[in-house]
Amino acid sequence: MTKQILLALALLGFTTSFSQGQEKWVSLYNGKDLSGWKQLNGKALYAVRNGEIVGTTVFKEPNSFLATEAMYGDFILELEFKLDADMNSGIQFRSESKADYQNGRVHGYQMEIDPSSRAWTGGIYDEARRNWLYTLEYNSAGKKAYKKGDWNKCRIECIGPVMRTWVNGIPTANLVDEVTQNGFIALQVHAITKEENAGQTIRWRNIRIQTQNLKPSPPDDIFVANTMANFISEQEKKNGVRLLWDGKSSSGWRGANKESFPKNGWLIQDGILSIQAKRDGVERGGDIVTNQEFGAFDLQFEFRLTPRGNCGVKYFVQELDGEKGDAIGLEYQILDDEMHPDAKQGVVGNRTLASLYDLIPSEKIKRGIHDIGEWNFGRIVVHPDNRVEHWLNGYKVVEYERGSAIYKALVARSKYAKYENFGMAEKGPILLQDHGDNVSFRSIKIREL
């Protein structure tokens, strides 16, 4: 065999192996008709015009979805969309429609398309199920990605439990969740309640997908919303997030004003840390604190209340001497607002769920409150410049500045007025409060700032 033939075969083998390892895009839309798609739920209009899929709103119709007949698990999806009016829309992925779930209602993950002043395009919503999983309050830079009145390019990566979105090349959401691992992709035309909004359109084009040899995009530094219990994703690790509670032992924690972890009153089981209710005849264990002290930090935690439950997460804690062994600190209130009487105490609701207890009421919205018995996502962010934020289920509900004139005035009229320089320590442990009620925690994480 000549050298030329050997060289040609070698080059052919190299080219073949190289091409097999490259991105392989498959078009989901043939540019001519809606073959491979089916319409679900509402009767909004879908049509093909000028090589584009055009969705048109219809008065009094529920949310409508043009869904792929094929199902997809791990994939990378890219497409372009353009709104011809300020209408809400979205792109479903890993979604389902089952007869035994709300009569076939489409449910599952949705990349939001939101041209309103809220600017949450690229956020991840759980359609007809759990509501918001990743609001763009988590990622203010992502709010600037959407281009009004123009074509916008989106990218959705779903690889294992990690779901990431981009709008016009800007990272917008990073969600880690494993509730649904497979489903269809669908283009939403949102329901409208005003007849004058009938006839508004959204257009899609260049819809393509990869399902093989997937190569995730490099990690970035945006916030990761992670619903998997006691699990840290690779991007969270890169961002400096670590578990503050390991999910299985009392390591790193002790009783407040004590050297060891309480023998009674706290239960560690199945990856959950729970306070056992006093009314069940269990001896109270008292508050617990971290062995380590923290200054500027981003603390995340999931909590679950039982009816009439009362608890709190305190920070910049001071452990006081004395018979009671009190520990005081700034407190993220955890409370059943409907049934616990403390919600009506204090001033203007400053003892309700997610408030800075006895100082600042939380500005909650109904959609941001999960039912009693469901897990809630709490977050406390203390910036190096003493700005502090409380978050609840993706919404910022409290914001203040430690040491400001307003802060000092609020402390002066509160139950903490008797404590000198209350809440102003440079560092302090994190505390979980034992109020004698059954409250559970998991996924307690921290990133030091």
Secondary structure, DSSP 8 states (H G I E B T S, - for coil): --HHHHHHHHHHHHHHHHHHTS---EES--SSS-TTEEEEES--EEEEETTEEEEE--TT---EEEEESS-BSSEEEEEEEEESSS--EEEEEEEE--TTTGGG--EEEEEEE--STT--TT-EEEETTTEEEE-TTS-GGGGG---TTS-EEEEEEEETTEEEEEETTEEEEEEE--S---BEEEEEE---SSGGGTT-EEEEEEEEEE-SS--------S--EE-STT---HHHHHTT-EESS-SSS-TTEEETTSSS--SSSEEEETTEEEE--GGGT------EEESS-BSSEEEEEEEEE-TT-EEEEEEEEEE--SSS--EEEEEEEEE-TTT-GGGGSSSTTTTSTTSBTTTB-----GGG---TTSEEEEEEEE-TTSEEEEEETTEEEEEEETTSHHHHHHHHTSTTTTSTTTT--S-B--EE---SS-EEEEEEEEEE-
